[in-house]
Amino acid sequence: MNNQIKQSAQTIQNISQNISGYFIGKKKQITEMLTGFISGLHVLIEDIPGVGKTTLAKCLAASVGLSFARIQFTPDLLPGDILGMNIWDVQKNEFVFKKGAILNQFILADEINRASPRTQSSLLEAMQEETVTVDGRSFELPQPFFVIATQNPITFTGTFPLPEAELDRFGISFSLGYASNKEEIEILGMKKSINPFNTLKPVSSPEEIINIRKQVEEITISDQIKEFIIALANKIRGSHYVKLGISPRSMQHLVTAARTIALGQERDFVIPEDVIEMVVPVLAHRIILSTEAHMEKKSVADILADFLATTPIPTGRK
């Protein structure tokens, strides 16, 4: 098991280095994105246009050797464009199923909140059950399956807010923000025509990712740390600053993310720091603040930091 963990941690490191060789800066966000991918938790990146959301997703796709499809979400996009549809074949004199882009291993849902809620909801079954149903017929999605979506701030023109049920399907969410001055000088010196798919070579395989995901499930997490997560969840749910708390699914996602962090550090057990590191990326996008929080100009990150500071952190292993 220890040798397997070491090999898996090395694979994660190789993917990270491959991405960092092309995508300038943002080590923390690369780690969070990789944590989602390795653990099978779908990732949502929200930020203004032009900061590299799509480029980062493409760098990961080019590094992992999975079948890839990019879906550009627009107001006129229909569910059938994503899932596929039955088309009448004149020669065969019957309906033939034409596969949609969703039937790939790696899906980039670009600017997901520019599509209508009806089209957004077409991803729910795929993201939760890893199947799609068209005209009563179900199709298994290829493994390993992963969705990474980008979205523009909801205040931008032509956007539709993601419903709470869909936000809850994303295991991890983060923003990129602007690069530093030093990083932007390096970015400005890059050739505009360079494409990650033409530059980066895969450093892993689908079979390897499937095996690593199985290892993630075997990482030990103590009852003390589970109780710590439950205590944190109860504080969030009971706070007057929070209108909508976190679901049991989000707690499961936090456990999975913490296990992935442990694996990446060549451990077969979770420590509290693994959980704390992933609290904001896993929970922040699911929490809806109350009017009181907005009046006091409290952010979700501030509130989570307060909860963490007042929740006893377990020590030792049991």
N, C-alpha and C positions, 0 to 999 in steps of 0.2 A: 504493500500500500504506500509506504514512504517513497519508494522509487517512482511509483506512478504519480504521486503528488508532485515530486520534484520535476518530472517530465512535463506534467501539465502546467506547472508554474512557469517553466521555461518557455512553453508554447505561448502562454499569455504574454510573457515578456517579449518574445519575438514579434508578436502581432503589434504590441505597443511600440516597439522600436521601428517597425516597418512603417507605421502610421506617422510617427514623429519625424521620420526622415523626409517626409513630404509636407505634412501639416505643421505649420510653425506655431510653437507654444501650446498653451492649454493642456498641460500635463494632467491636471485634476480632471478636466472634462473627458479626456481620452480614457482615463482610468474608469470613470463612471460609465462611459459608453461601453467599454470592454466588460465591465462587471455585468451590465445588462445582457450583452450578447452571450457571454460565457454561461450565464445562469439561465438563459432563455427568457429573461424579462424584457419585454418590449420597451423601447426608448423613445421619448418625446423631447425634441430640442426646440425651445421657443426663444426667438430673438428677432431683431430687426433684419431686413434683407441685407445681404452683402458681407456678413461677418464670417461666413464659411460653414454654415450648417450643412448644406448639401455636399460640400467638398469633404467635410469630415466623415459623413456617412459613406461617401464613395470610397474614401481611403480604407475604411474598414471592410467594405464589400470586396475591394480589390485584394485585400490581404488574406482573406479566409477561404477562397476557392469554392464559394457556393454559387449556385445559379442565381442570377440577379435580375430584378425588374424594377424600374423606376416608374412610378405612377405620378404624373403631374396633376394635382387636384385643381379643378377649376369649377366655377358655378354650374357649367353645363355637363359636367361628368356624371354618368349614371352608374348605378350599382352593377349593371350588366357589363359595363366597360372594365370593371375590376374583377368580378367573379367569373365572367364568361356567360355565354348564352347558347340556347339551341337555335340553330339556323337550318332552314330547309335546304336540303341537297337535292337539286333537280335530278341529277344522274342516279342517285341511290333511291330517290323517291321516298325520302324519310328525313326526319330532323336529325342533325348531327351536332354534337356538343363542341363548341369552339371555346377552348380554354382561355380564361382570363389571366391577367398578369399576376394575380394572387397565387397562382399555382407554381410558384418558384420558392426557393429556400430563403432568399434574402430580398425583402421588399423595402424599397425606399418610397415612403408616402410623402411626397414633397408638397409643402404648403397645404397641409391637410385641412386646415380650417378655412380654406377658400371654397370648399365644396359644401353643398347643402347638407343639413343633418341627415336626410335620407341616404345620401351617398356615404357619409361618414359612418353610419350605422352598419353598412355592408361589411365592415371590418370586424365587427364585434364577435361573430361566430369564429372567424379565422383566428383571432387573437386569443380567445379563451379556450376553444375546443380543438383548434388546429384542423378543422374541417370546414368545407363550404357546401351549402345546399342550393341547388339550382333546379327549379321546377320539381321539387320533391326528391331529387336524386342527390346523395351526399358524396363528396369527394374528399379523400384524405390528402392533407397537404404534405409535400415532401419534407423530409427531416434532414438536418435540423432546420426549424422554421424560425424566422426572426423578422420583426417589423421595426424599422426606425423611421419615425415621422418628424417632419419639421413643421413649425407653424409660426405665422407672423403674430405680433401682439394684437389682441382682440380690438384695440382702439383703431387699428388700421382699416382703411376703406376696403369693402368687399370681403370681409371675414365673417364667419359664423362660429359662435362659441362651441367648443366641444362639450357634449352633454356629460354630466357627472359619471354616468355608467361607462362611457368610453375612456374618460380620464383615468378611471379606476383600472382599466385594462393595461395601461402603461405602467410598468413596474418602476421605471426610473425616468426622471425629467430634470433637465438643467438648461441653463443659458450659457452662451459663449462669452458675450461681452466683447469689448474692443481689445485688440492686441496692444501690447506695450509699444512705446516708441521704437525700441530696438527691434522688436519683432516686425513692426510695420515697415521699417527700412528693408528688412530681409524679404518681406512679402512683395514690396514694390520692385525688388530686383529680380523676381521670378518671371519666367516667361508665361505670358497669359495663355498660350496654346497648350500648355502641358496638361495632360489628362491622367488622373490616378490609374485608370485602367490600362493606359499605355506605359506607365512608369513603374508601378508597383507589381511585384510578383507575389503570388500566394505563399504564405509561410505555414499554412495548415491545410487540413482537408476536412470534408464533411464528417468522415468517420471519426477523425480525431476529436472534433467538436462534440459529437454525440457521446463519445467516451468520457470527455471532460465533464459534460453535464451530468452524467451518471455519478461521477466522483463527487460533484458538488453535493448531491443528495446524501452522500455517505459521511459528510463532514459532521462531527459531533457538536451539538449545542446543548449545554447543561440546562437543567430545570431552573437554576438561578437566573440565567440570562433570559429564559422564556418569561419568567415572572417579571423581570425588569422591563421587557417589551410590553407586557400586559399592563403593568403599572403606568408606563408612559402613555399607552393608548387610552387608559381610563382618565388620565389627567387631560388629555386632548379632548376627549368626548365630553368631559364635565366642565370645561372652561367656558366662561361667559364671553370669551373672545372668539369662540368657534361656533359657527352656525351649523356646519356639517363636519363631523369628525371623520375617523378613519374606519374602514371596514376590516373584517377578519381577513379578507384577501390581501389587503395592504400589509397586515402583520405577517402573513405568510411570505409576501414578497420581501419584507425586511429581513426575515430569517434567511431566505435564499440568497439575498445580496450579501449578507454578513458571512455566510458560508463561502461564497465566491471570493470575498476579500481574504478570508483565511487560507483558502486553497492557493491563491496567488502569492501568499507569503510562506508557502510550503508548510502549513500547519494542517493537522487533521481535526482541529477543534476550533471553535469560535471563542473569542475573547470579547469583553464588553466594548473595547475600542472599535472592533469591526462593526458592531451595531451602530455605535455613535457616529462613525464615519459616514454611514449610509442613511441616517435618519432624514436629513433634508432632501437628498435626491429621491428617496423612495416615498416620502410622506407629503412633502410640501404641496405638490400639485393636486393633491386630493382634498386638501383642507379648504373650506370656504369660511372666510372670516365674518364675524358678526358686525352689525352697524357700529357697535361700541368700539370694536377694534379699529375700524376705519376712522372713527372720530378721534381716536387717540393716536392715529397714524402708526399703528402697529403692523409690522409685516409678519408673514408666516414664519420666516426664518428667525425673527426676533422671538416670537412666541415659542417656537420649538426649542430655541436656545434656553429660554427661561424654564421650560419643562425639564429639559435635560439637567439643568443646574440644580433643580429641586427634587430630582428622582434619585434615590440611593443607588449607586453603581455597585453591582456585586463584585466580590473579590474571591480569589481562589477558584478551584474547580471541584465539581461534585458530579 
